Amino acid sequence: MAFCHTNLTANLNNVQGFIHKNQYPAQMNIGRSEWGSVQNLRFWVSSIGSITNAASIRNADVYNIFVTGMESYAYIEQDHMSATFIYRPAIYDGPLALNASVGYKFGACPRLLNDLWLFNLRCTLA
C-alpha cells in the first residue's frame, strides 16, 4: 500500500501500467480513498497527505509517498479491549448544564514489525 496526497492523482493517472480502481475486478475489496494501482502497489490518497513545502532544489513542493509492505506494522489490542467512543449528550433542564462530552478510549499499541518494509518515495509534480 502507498499513502499520498490528492495532488498526485493526475500524475498517477499518467504512470505506465496504472489501473484506476474503477477497472479493478468486481471481487476486490476497494477502500473509499483508494485511487488505483501500479503492478502490486495500491495507492490511497488524502487531502491531508504529507507535503514538504519548497524542499526541492528548484524550490518546488516535495510530496511524500509512504509505502508499506505486508506485515511491516501491526495494531496490537491490549487486555482484550477495543476502542470505545463515548458520548454524553447535553442536559437541557438548566442554564448551567448546557454541555456535552465526547471522548475516545482504547488500549492498543501500533507496532513496527519490520522497518525494512517501510519507505518514503519523494517526488514533485510533473
C-alpha positions in Angstrom: 0.0 0.0 0.0 1.1 3.6 -0.7 -0.3 6.7 1.0 0.0 10.1 -0.7 -1.6 13.5 -1.2 -4.6 14.0 -3.6 -2.5 16.5 -5.6 -0.6 13.4 -7.1 -3.7 11.8 -8.7 -3.2 13.4 -12.1 0.4 12.2 -12.1 -0.6 8.7 -11.0 -3.1 8.5 -13.9 -0.2 9.1 -16.3 2.1 6.3 -14.9 2.6 3.5 -17.4 0.6 0.5 -16.2 -1.6 2.5 -13.8 -5.1 0.9 -13.2 -7.8 3.1 -11.8 -9.9 1.5 -9.0 -13.0 1.5 -11.3 -11.2 -1.0 -13.5 -10.5 -3.5 -10.7 -12.1 -6.9 -10.8 -15.5 -6.9 -9.0 -14.4 -9.3 -6.3 -11.6 -7.0 -5.0 -12.0 -5.2 -1.6 -11.7 -1.5 -2.6 -11.2 1.2 0.0 -13.1 4.5 -0.1 -9.9 6.7 -0.5 -8.1 4.2 -2.8 -7.2 5.7 -6.2 -5.7 2.9 -8.1 -2.6 0.6 -8.5 0.6 0.2 -10.4 1.7 -3.5 -10.5 1.0 -4.8 -7.0 1.2 -1.4 -5.2 -2.2 0.1 -4.4 -2.4 3.9 -3.9 -4.5 5.6 -1.2 -4.9 9.4 -1.4 -5.9 12.1 1.1 -6.1 15.9 1.1 -4.0 15.8 4.3 -1.2 13.8 2.7 2.4 14.7 3.5 4.0 17.6 1.7 7.4 19.2 2.4 7.0 22.8 1.2 9.7 24.2 -1.1 12.1 21.3 -0.4 13.4 20.6 -3.9 16.5 22.2 -5.4 14.1 24.3 -7.6 12.0 25.4 -4.6 9.1 23.1 -5.5 7.0 21.2 -3.0 8.0 17.6 -2.4 5.3 15.0 -1.9 6.0 12.1 0.4 4.5 8.7 -0.6 4.7 6.4 2.3 4.9 2.8 1.1 4.2 -0.1 3.5 4.9 -3.8 2.8 2.6 -6.6 4.1 3.2 -7.2 7.8 5.5 -4.2 8.2 3.4 -2.9 11.0 0.6 -4.1 13.3 -2.1 -2.9 15.7 -2.0 -4.8 18.9 -5.0 -4.6 21.2 -4.1 -4.8 24.9 -6.1 -6.5 27.7 -8.8 -7.6 25.2 -10.0 -4.0 25.0 -11.0 -2.5 21.7 -11.7 1.2 21.0 -14.7 2.8 22.6 -16.4 6.1 21.5 -18.1 7.8 24.4 -20.8 10.5 24.0 -22.8 12.2 26.8 -25.5 14.5 25.4 -26.2 18.0 26.7 -28.6 18.4 29.6 -31.3 21.0 28.8 -33.0 21.4 32.1 -31.0 24.4 33.4 -28.7 27.2 32.2 -25.6 25.7 33.9 -26.0 22.2 32.4 -25.8 23.0 28.7 -22.8 20.9 27.8 -21.9 17.7 26.1 -19.0 15.4 26.4 -17.3 13.4 23.7 -14.4 11.0 24.3 -12.4 8.1 22.9 -10.6 5.4 24.9 -8.6 2.5 23.8 -6.0 0.1 25.0 -3.8 -0.5 21.9 -0.4 -0.2 20.6 0.7 0.4 17.0 3.9 -1.5 16.4 6.5 -1.6 13.6 7.3 -5.2 12.9 9.9 -4.7 10.1 11.0 -1.2 9.2 12.9 -2.6 6.1 9.4 -3.0 4.6 8.6 0.7 5.1 9.9 3.5 2.9 9.2 7.0 1.7 9.1 7.9 -2.0 9.6 11.6 -2.5 8.6 13.4 -5.7 7.5 16.7 -7.2 4.6 17.3 -9.5 5.3 16.7 -13.2 
